[in-house]
Amino acid sequence: MPSPFHLAIPVDNLEKCSRFYIDILGCKTGRSDTNWIDLNLFGHQLVLHVDPNHVPKKHHNEVDGKAVPIPHFGVLLDWEVFENFAAEIKSKKVNFVIEPYLRFEGLSGEQMTMFFYDPAGNALEFKSFKNKDQIFAT
């Protein structure tokens, strides 16, 4: 099993953003202070840090005919976990940039993917490979 990653991201409103990660994405909380909070994002350490001057980038690159937000981050999930997670966050009325769909169907790297923004404008992608051996396939 891979080691968990640690990622610290800027947010303009800690309360609003932490509620999104906890209530919508299901993260559990760890340590916190007035300007940051540790979250468990599928076993990885995500830290929200307050940056009152945070201005998110809204750049997109085309991938598989879709406008993919750059930069973005997320987690690779097992196929069934992805399907359940996608259904759960759809039920919570997440505003998707790219709704869950099957990308590269029938090709190397076939995967389910979805993109959305957190309240601070940080782009997230969650995906699942049909065949995990193709995560780094060319």
N, CA, C and O of each residue as an XYZ file, in Angstrom:
552
protein
N       0.843     -1.188      0.000
C       0.000      0.000      0.000
C       0.884      1.245      0.000
O       1.839      1.328      0.771
N       0.569      2.211     -0.862
C       1.367      3.440     -0.901
C       1.254      4.228      0.400
O       0.267      4.117      1.126
N       2.265      5.012      0.673
C       2.234      5.895      1.840
C       1.236      7.017      1.606
O       1.052      7.451      0.469
N       0.587      7.495      2.669
C      -0.331      8.625      2.511
C       0.430      9.877      2.090
O       1.577     10.081      2.490
N      -0.212     10.707      1.287
C       0.400     11.984      0.939
C      -0.025     13.029      1.952
O      -0.989     12.840      2.693
N       0.714     14.147      1.974
C       0.386     15.328      2.770
C       0.264     16.474      1.787
O       1.176     16.713      0.995
N      -0.853     17.186      1.827
C      -1.062     18.314      0.936
C      -1.681     19.442      1.738
O      -2.690     19.247      2.417
N      -1.080     20.624      1.663
C      -1.615     21.821      2.315
C      -2.100     22.764      1.220
O      -1.363     23.077      0.285
N      -3.356     23.217      1.348
C      -3.940     24.092      0.333
C      -4.470     25.367      0.972
O      -4.824     25.370      2.151
N      -4.529     26.457      0.196
C      -5.049     27.711      0.723
C      -6.571     27.771      0.639
O      -7.175     27.306     -0.328
N      -7.173     28.352      1.668
C      -8.603     28.629      1.669
C      -8.816     30.031      2.217
O      -8.039     30.507      3.044
N      -9.860     30.683      1.758
C     -10.125     32.043      2.231
C     -11.024     32.060      3.463
O     -11.029     33.042      4.205
N     -11.784     30.990      3.693
C     -12.709     30.927      4.823
C     -12.625     29.522      5.413
O     -13.168     28.574      4.845
N     -11.946     29.388      6.549
C     -11.689     28.075      7.132
C     -12.977     27.356      7.534
O     -13.116     26.159      7.281
N     -13.906     28.059      8.147
C     -15.154     27.423      8.586
C     -15.954     26.893      7.396
O     -16.381     25.738      7.398
N     -16.154     27.726      6.393
C     -16.938     27.329      5.219
C     -16.279     26.162      4.486
O     -16.952     25.205      4.101
N     -14.975     26.242      4.297
C     -14.274     25.188      3.557
C     -14.182     23.897      4.361
O     -14.353     22.813      3.805
N     -13.914     23.999      5.663
C     -13.831     22.773      6.459
C     -15.190     22.086      6.502
O     -15.243     20.856      6.491
N     -16.288     22.832      6.549
C     -17.628     22.231      6.516
C     -17.834     21.465      5.209
O     -18.425     20.385      5.218
N     -17.358     22.005      4.092
C     -17.476     21.316      2.804
C     -16.743     19.976      2.840
O     -17.299     18.947      2.457
N     -15.496     19.996      3.300
C     -14.704     18.764      3.326
C     -15.264     17.748      4.328
O     -15.197     16.542      4.091
N     -15.805     18.225      5.427
C     -16.351     17.326      6.452
C     -17.752     16.845      6.063
O     -18.009     15.642      6.037
N     -18.654     17.779      5.763
C     -20.055     17.430      5.522
C     -20.317     16.861      4.135
O     -21.143     15.960      3.989
N     -19.639     17.361      3.124
C     -19.891     16.908      1.755
C     -18.982     15.742      1.378
O     -19.454     14.736      0.849
N     -17.679     15.869      1.647
C     -16.734     14.826      1.234
C     -16.513     13.759      2.296
O     -15.912     12.726      2.003
N     -16.979     13.977      3.515
C     -16.888     12.957      4.555
C     -15.549     12.855      5.256
O     -15.247     11.823      5.856
N     -14.737     13.908      5.195
C     -13.434     13.900      5.869
C     -13.609     13.919      7.383
O     -14.546     14.521      7.907
N     -12.698     13.256      8.069
C     -12.621     13.322      9.530
C     -11.570     14.370      9.888
O     -10.627     14.599      9.131
N     -11.743     15.006     11.052
C     -10.823     16.062     11.457
C      -9.704     15.521     12.333
O      -9.854     14.520     13.033
N      -8.583     16.215     12.266
C      -7.436     15.950     13.123
C      -7.159     17.197     13.934
O      -8.075     17.832     14.457
N      -5.873     17.545     14.035
C      -5.494     18.752     14.779
C      -5.986     19.994     14.038
O      -6.258     19.964     12.838
N      -6.091     21.082     14.793
C      -6.484     22.341     14.163
C      -6.026     23.509     15.022
O      -5.650     23.343     16.182
N      -6.066     24.676     14.432
C      -5.765     25.926     15.105
C      -6.675     26.968     14.468
O      -7.530     26.619     13.653
N      -6.512     28.218     14.816
C      -7.396     29.241     14.258
C      -7.189     29.456     12.764
O      -8.090     29.946     12.083
N      -6.020     29.098     12.244
C      -5.723     29.352     10.831
C      -5.502     28.102      9.991
O      -5.115     28.213      8.828
N      -5.739     26.903     10.551
C      -5.563     25.674      9.776
C      -6.304     24.517     10.427
O      -6.641     24.551     11.610
N      -6.548     23.490      9.616
C      -7.177     22.271     10.115
C      -6.647     21.081      9.307
O      -6.540     21.148      8.082
N      -6.318     19.996     10.007
C      -5.925     18.734      9.367
C      -7.180     17.922      9.093
O      -8.068     17.826      9.939
N      -7.245     17.338      7.903
C      -8.377     16.500      7.523
C      -7.873     15.168      6.987
O      -6.810     15.098      6.369
N      -8.638     14.119      7.226
C      -8.345     12.793      6.691
C      -9.169     12.623      5.422
O     -10.382     12.420      5.477
N      -8.492     12.709      4.273
C      -9.131     12.564      2.965
C      -8.771     11.196      2.411
O      -7.741     11.042      1.755
N      -9.608     10.210      2.669
C      -9.366      8.835      2.231
C      -8.000      8.330      2.683
O      -7.292      7.672      1.921
N      -7.630      8.642      3.934
C      -6.372      8.164      4.500
C      -5.182      9.059      4.234
O      -4.069      8.744      4.655
N      -5.392     10.173      3.542
C      -4.322     11.124      3.250
C      -4.523     12.377      4.091
O      -5.649     12.721      4.449
N      -3.417     13.058      4.405
C      -3.492     14.247      5.240
C      -3.620     15.497      4.379
O      -2.673     15.917      3.714
N      -4.806     16.076      4.408
C      -5.091     17.323      3.722
C      -5.183     18.413      4.781
O      -5.909     18.266      5.764
N      -4.455     19.500      4.586
C      -4.467     20.601      5.539
C      -4.993     21.845      4.836
O      -4.474     22.261      3.801
N      -6.025     22.425      5.417
C      -6.564     23.692      4.921
C      -5.906     24.808      5.708
O      -5.998     24.842      6.935
N      -5.242     25.724      5.013
C      -4.580     26.872      5.632
C      -5.267     28.148      5.171
O      -5.522     28.327      3.980
N      -5.563     29.024      6.103
C      -6.207     30.287      5.765
C      -5.229     31.195      5.031
O      -4.112     31.439      5.488
N      -5.678     31.684      3.885
C      -4.974     32.715      3.122
C      -6.048     33.699      2.683
O      -6.724     33.467      1.681
N      -6.216     34.799      3.424
C      -7.295     35.739      3.094
C      -7.130     36.372      1.715
O      -8.080     36.947      1.183
N      -5.952     36.274      1.136
C      -5.701     36.832     -0.198
C      -5.760     35.775     -1.297
O      -5.381     36.041     -2.437
N      -6.234     34.573     -0.955
C      -6.278     33.468     -1.922
C      -7.170     33.813     -3.114
O      -8.345     34.145     -2.955
N      -6.593     33.728     -4.297
C      -7.333     33.912     -5.538
C      -7.094     32.659     -6.374
O      -5.986     32.452     -6.869
N      -8.115     31.824     -6.537
C      -7.916     30.577     -7.276
C      -7.687     30.833     -8.759
O      -8.208     31.788     -9.335
N      -6.884     29.943     -9.364
C      -6.677     29.989    -10.809
C      -7.854     29.299    -11.475
O      -8.383     28.320    -10.950
N      -8.260     29.799    -12.615
C      -9.362     29.186    -13.350
C      -8.893     28.834    -14.764
O      -9.529     29.191    -15.756
N      -7.763     28.124    -14.827
C      -7.230     27.682    -16.112
C      -7.732     26.268    -16.401
O      -7.934     25.472    -15.484
N      -7.930     25.968    -17.680
C      -8.388     24.633    -18.070
C      -7.568     24.137    -19.254
O      -7.178     24.917    -20.124
N      -7.312     22.841    -19.276
C      -6.701     22.165    -20.425
C      -7.682     21.125    -20.929
O      -8.411     20.525    -20.139
N      -7.710     20.903    -22.236
C      -8.604     19.903    -22.791
C      -8.017     18.507    -22.623
O      -6.870     18.251    -22.991
N      -8.822     17.613    -22.063
C      -8.480     16.195    -21.935
C      -9.733     15.420    -22.303
O     -10.786     15.615    -21.696
N      -9.629     14.548    -23.284
C     -10.764     13.717    -23.700
C     -11.984     14.579    -24.034
O     -13.118     14.197    -23.744
N     -11.745     15.740    -24.643
C     -12.837     16.616    -25.056
C     -13.487     17.406    -23.938
O     -14.526     18.031    -24.153
N     -12.900     17.393    -22.745
C     -13.464     18.112    -21.595
C     -12.462     19.167    -21.107
O     -11.252     18.989    -21.244
N     -12.973     20.260    -20.539
C     -12.134     21.331    -19.997
C     -11.761     20.991    -18.551
O     -12.548     21.204    -17.629
N     -10.548     20.458    -18.369
C     -10.067     20.010    -17.064
C      -9.412     21.186    -16.332
O      -8.497     21.815    -16.864
N      -9.884     21.488    -15.100
C      -9.280     22.597    -14.356
C      -7.850     22.284    -13.922
O      -7.548     21.183    -13.462
N      -6.979     23.285    -14.083
C      -5.569     23.170    -13.716
C      -5.248     24.351    -12.807
O      -5.586     25.478    -13.169
N      -4.623     24.165    -11.658
C      -4.218     22.887    -11.057
C      -5.411     22.199    -10.398
O      -6.466     22.801    -10.198
N      -5.219     20.933    -10.070
C      -6.209     20.175     -9.312
C      -5.507     19.066     -8.539
O      -4.350     18.743     -8.804
N      -6.223     18.489     -7.581
C      -5.703     17.360     -6.822
C      -6.874     16.450     -6.489
O      -8.033     16.831     -6.651
N      -6.568     15.254     -6.027
C      -7.625     14.333     -5.639
C      -7.061     12.993     -5.237
O      -5.879     12.867     -4.916
N      -7.928     11.987     -5.258
C      -7.556     10.655     -4.803
C      -8.010      9.635     -5.831
O      -9.083      9.762     -6.421
N      -7.170      8.610     -6.040
C      -7.548      7.454     -6.850
C      -8.304      6.484     -5.944
O      -7.780      6.043     -4.921
N      -9.516      6.163     -6.319
C     -10.369      5.303     -5.505
C     -10.598      3.959     -6.191
O     -10.477      3.851     -7.412
N     -10.928      2.944     -5.408
C     -11.363      1.680     -5.991
C     -12.662      1.934     -6.749
O     -13.414      2.850     -6.415
N     -12.922      1.119     -7.771
C     -14.060      1.318     -8.677
C     -15.381      1.448     -7.908
O     -16.137      2.396     -8.118
N     -15.647      0.496     -7.024
C     -16.904      0.521     -6.271
C     -16.952      1.708     -5.315
O     -18.010      2.314     -5.146
N     -15.840      2.049     -4.692
C     -15.787      3.214     -3.794
C     -16.083      4.480     -4.588
O     -16.818      5.348     -4.118
N     -15.513      4.593     -5.801
C     -15.768      5.751     -6.654
C     -17.261      5.864     -6.960
O     -17.847      6.939     -6.827
N     -17.871      4.752     -7.369
C     -19.294      4.779     -7.727
C     -20.148      5.226     -6.543
O     -21.050      6.049     -6.708
N     -19.878      4.699     -5.361
C     -20.637      5.072     -4.165
C     -20.385      6.527     -3.777
O     -21.318      7.251     -3.428
N     -19.113      6.958     -3.840
C     -18.753      8.337     -3.495
C     -19.407      9.312     -4.466
O     -19.954     10.331     -4.044
N     -19.357      9.012     -5.761
C     -19.973      9.877     -6.775
C     -21.474     10.013     -6.525
O     -22.015     11.116     -6.598
N     -22.142      8.917     -6.235
C     -23.585      8.961     -5.964
C     -23.871      9.782     -4.709
O     -24.828     10.555     -4.667
N     -23.036      9.608     -3.695
C     -23.243     10.334     -2.441
C     -23.082     11.836     -2.622
O     -23.917     12.609     -2.153
N     -22.017     12.260     -3.298
C     -21.833     13.712     -3.433
C     -22.814     14.311     -4.446
O     -23.168     15.485     -4.340
N     -23.256     13.516     -5.426
C     -24.329     14.002     -6.314
C     -25.583     14.285     -5.503
O     -26.268     15.281     -5.738
N     -25.888     13.406     -4.542
C     -27.085     13.583     -3.711
C     -26.968     14.827     -2.829
O     -27.977     15.358     -2.364
N     -25.743     15.288     -2.600
C     -25.512     16.482     -1.791
C     -25.429     17.737     -2.653
O     -25.035     18.803     -2.180
N     -25.803     17.597     -3.921
C     -25.923     18.729     -4.857
C     -24.611     19.453     -5.122
O     -24.590     20.678     -5.236
N     -23.504     18.695     -5.223
C     -22.219     19.285     -5.605
C     -22.337     19.809     -7.028
O     -22.915     19.155     -7.897
N     -21.786     20.987     -7.254
C     -21.790     21.586     -8.586
C     -20.549     21.106     -9.331
O     -19.449     21.596     -9.076
N     -20.711     20.165    -10.239
C     -19.586     19.566    -10.946
C     -19.083     20.455    -12.071
O     -19.871     21.095    -12.768
N     -17.756     20.493    -12.245
C     -17.148     21.075    -13.437
C     -17.257     20.021    -14.543
O     -17.616     20.331    -15.679
N     -16.943     18.774    -14.191
C     -17.118     17.623    -15.079
C     -17.814     16.545    -14.262
O     -17.247     16.025    -13.300
N     -19.032     16.212    -14.640
C     -19.801     15.181    -13.929
C     -19.107     13.830    -14.075
O     -18.346     13.621    -15.019
N     -19.368     12.916    -13.145
C     -18.753     11.583    -13.241
C     -19.041     10.936    -14.597
O     -20.185     10.872    -15.046
N     -17.965     10.460    -15.234
C     -18.127      9.780    -16.519
C     -16.932      8.866    -16.756
O     -15.913      8.950    -16.070
N     -17.086      7.985    -17.754
C     -16.042      7.043    -18.132
C     -15.163      7.685    -19.197
O     -15.630      8.004    -20.291
N     -13.892      7.870    -18.870
C     -12.911      8.508    -19.763
C     -12.030      7.437    -20.405
O     -11.724      6.420    -19.782
N     -11.631      7.668    -21.636
C     -10.742      6.775    -22.388
C     -11.340      5.369    -22.494
O     -10.625      4.372    -22.391
N     -12.643      5.302    -22.700
C     -13.348      4.017    -22.750
C     -12.735      3.086    -23.788
O     -12.568      3.446    -24.954
N     -12.404      1.878    -23.334
C     -11.838      0.859    -24.208
C     -10.369      1.058    -24.540
O      -9.794      0.273    -25.293
N      -9.751      2.101    -23.987
C      -8.346      2.412    -24.270
C      -7.485      2.161    -23.034
O      -7.999      1.917    -21.943
N      -6.186      2.226    -23.223
C      -5.262      2.146    -22.096
C      -5.577      3.287    -21.132
O      -5.745      4.432    -21.551
N      -5.655      2.972    -19.851
C      -5.953      3.991    -18.855
C      -7.428      4.307    -18.689
O      -7.776      5.365    -18.163
N      -8.313      3.399    -19.133
C      -9.751      3.615    -18.967
C     -10.051      3.913    -17.494
O      -9.566      3.220    -16.599
N     -10.864      4.963    -17.255
C     -11.092      5.420    -15.888
C     -12.397      6.169    -15.754
O     -12.892      6.773    -16.705
N     -12.945      6.118    -14.551
C     -14.053      6.990    -14.173
C     -13.413      8.226    -13.542
O     -12.412      8.121    -12.834
N     -13.995      9.388    -13.803
C     -13.444     10.622    -13.251
C     -14.549     11.641    -13.015
O     -15.621     11.555    -13.614
N     -14.286     12.599    -12.148
C     -15.189     13.726    -11.907
C     -14.374     14.884    -11.340
O     -13.365     14.676    -10.666
N     -14.818     16.089    -11.617
C     -14.142     17.306    -11.154
C     -15.156     18.267    -10.552
O     -16.279     18.394    -11.041
N     -14.743     18.943     -9.479
C     -15.543     20.001     -8.873
C     -14.615     20.888     -8.060
O     -13.463     20.534     -7.808
N     -15.126     22.044     -7.650
C     -14.358     22.996     -6.848
C     -14.828     22.971     -5.397
O     -16.000     22.725     -5.114
N     -13.890     23.231     -4.481
C     -14.283     23.474     -3.092
C     -14.729     24.943     -2.986
O     -14.587     25.685     -3.957
N     -15.262     25.379     -1.841
C     -15.740     26.765     -1.727
C     -14.666     27.832     -1.925
O     -14.995     28.983     -2.212
N     -13.384     27.472     -1.776
C     -12.296     28.439     -1.988
C     -11.812     28.444     -3.432
O     -10.909     29.205     -3.777
N     -12.398     27.606     -4.275
C     -12.012     27.568     -5.679
C     -10.887     26.605     -5.996
O     -10.344     26.648     -7.100
N     -10.517     25.734     -5.062
C      -9.521     24.696     -5.332
C     -10.204     23.563     -6.095
O     -11.242     23.060     -5.664
N      -9.626     23.162     -7.224
C     -10.223     22.113     -8.047
C      -9.813     20.738     -7.538
O      -8.652     20.507     -7.202
N     -10.777     19.834     -7.487
C     -10.544     18.457     -7.062
C     -10.957     17.502     -8.172
O     -11.933     17.733     -8.885
N     -10.194     16.428     -8.300
C     -10.549     15.331     -9.203
C     -10.494     14.038     -8.404
O      -9.522     13.764     -7.700
N     -11.542     13.261     -8.524
C     -11.537     11.901     -7.994
C     -11.692     10.989     -9.187
O     -12.477     11.260    -10.095
N     -10.930      9.896     -9.179
C     -10.971      8.983    -10.313
C     -10.764      7.556     -9.858
O     -10.353      7.290     -8.729
N     -11.062      6.639    -10.775
C     -10.872      5.222    -10.525
C     -10.529      4.542    -11.839
O     -11.205      4.739    -12.849
N      -9.476      3.743    -11.818
C      -9.072      3.004    -13.009
C      -9.750      1.648    -13.030
O      -9.806      0.948    -12.019
N     -10.264      1.288    -14.196
C     -10.882     -0.027    -14.347
C      -9.855     -1.108    -14.057
O     -10.170     -2.132    -13.450
N      -8.612     -0.872    -14.498
C      -7.495     -1.807    -14.265
C      -6.378     -0.999    -13.607
O      -5.748     -0.159    -14.250
N      -6.138     -1.259    -12.323
C      -5.122     -0.497    -11.586
C      -3.727     -0.626    -12.188
O      -2.883      0.244    -11.969
N      -3.469     -1.689    -12.940
C      -2.163     -1.841    -13.585
C      -1.946     -0.800    -14.673
O      -0.832     -0.661    -15.177
N      -2.987     -0.069    -15.041
C      -2.868      0.919    -16.116
C      -2.784      2.369    -15.590
O      -2.887      3.323    -16.361
N      -2.599      2.513    -14.278
C      -2.514      3.868    -13.719
C      -1.397      4.667    -14.404
O      -1.576      5.852    -14.689
N      -0.268      4.043    -14.665
C       0.852      4.739    -15.301
C       1.093      4.261    -16.737
O       2.179      4.455    -17.284
N       0.083      3.640    -17.343
C       0.225      3.124    -18.705
C       0.418      4.281    -19.694
O      -0.070      5.392    -19.482
N       1.135      3.990    -20.765
C       1.338      5.012    -21.809
C       0.480      4.703    -23.011
O       0.506      5.442    -23.995
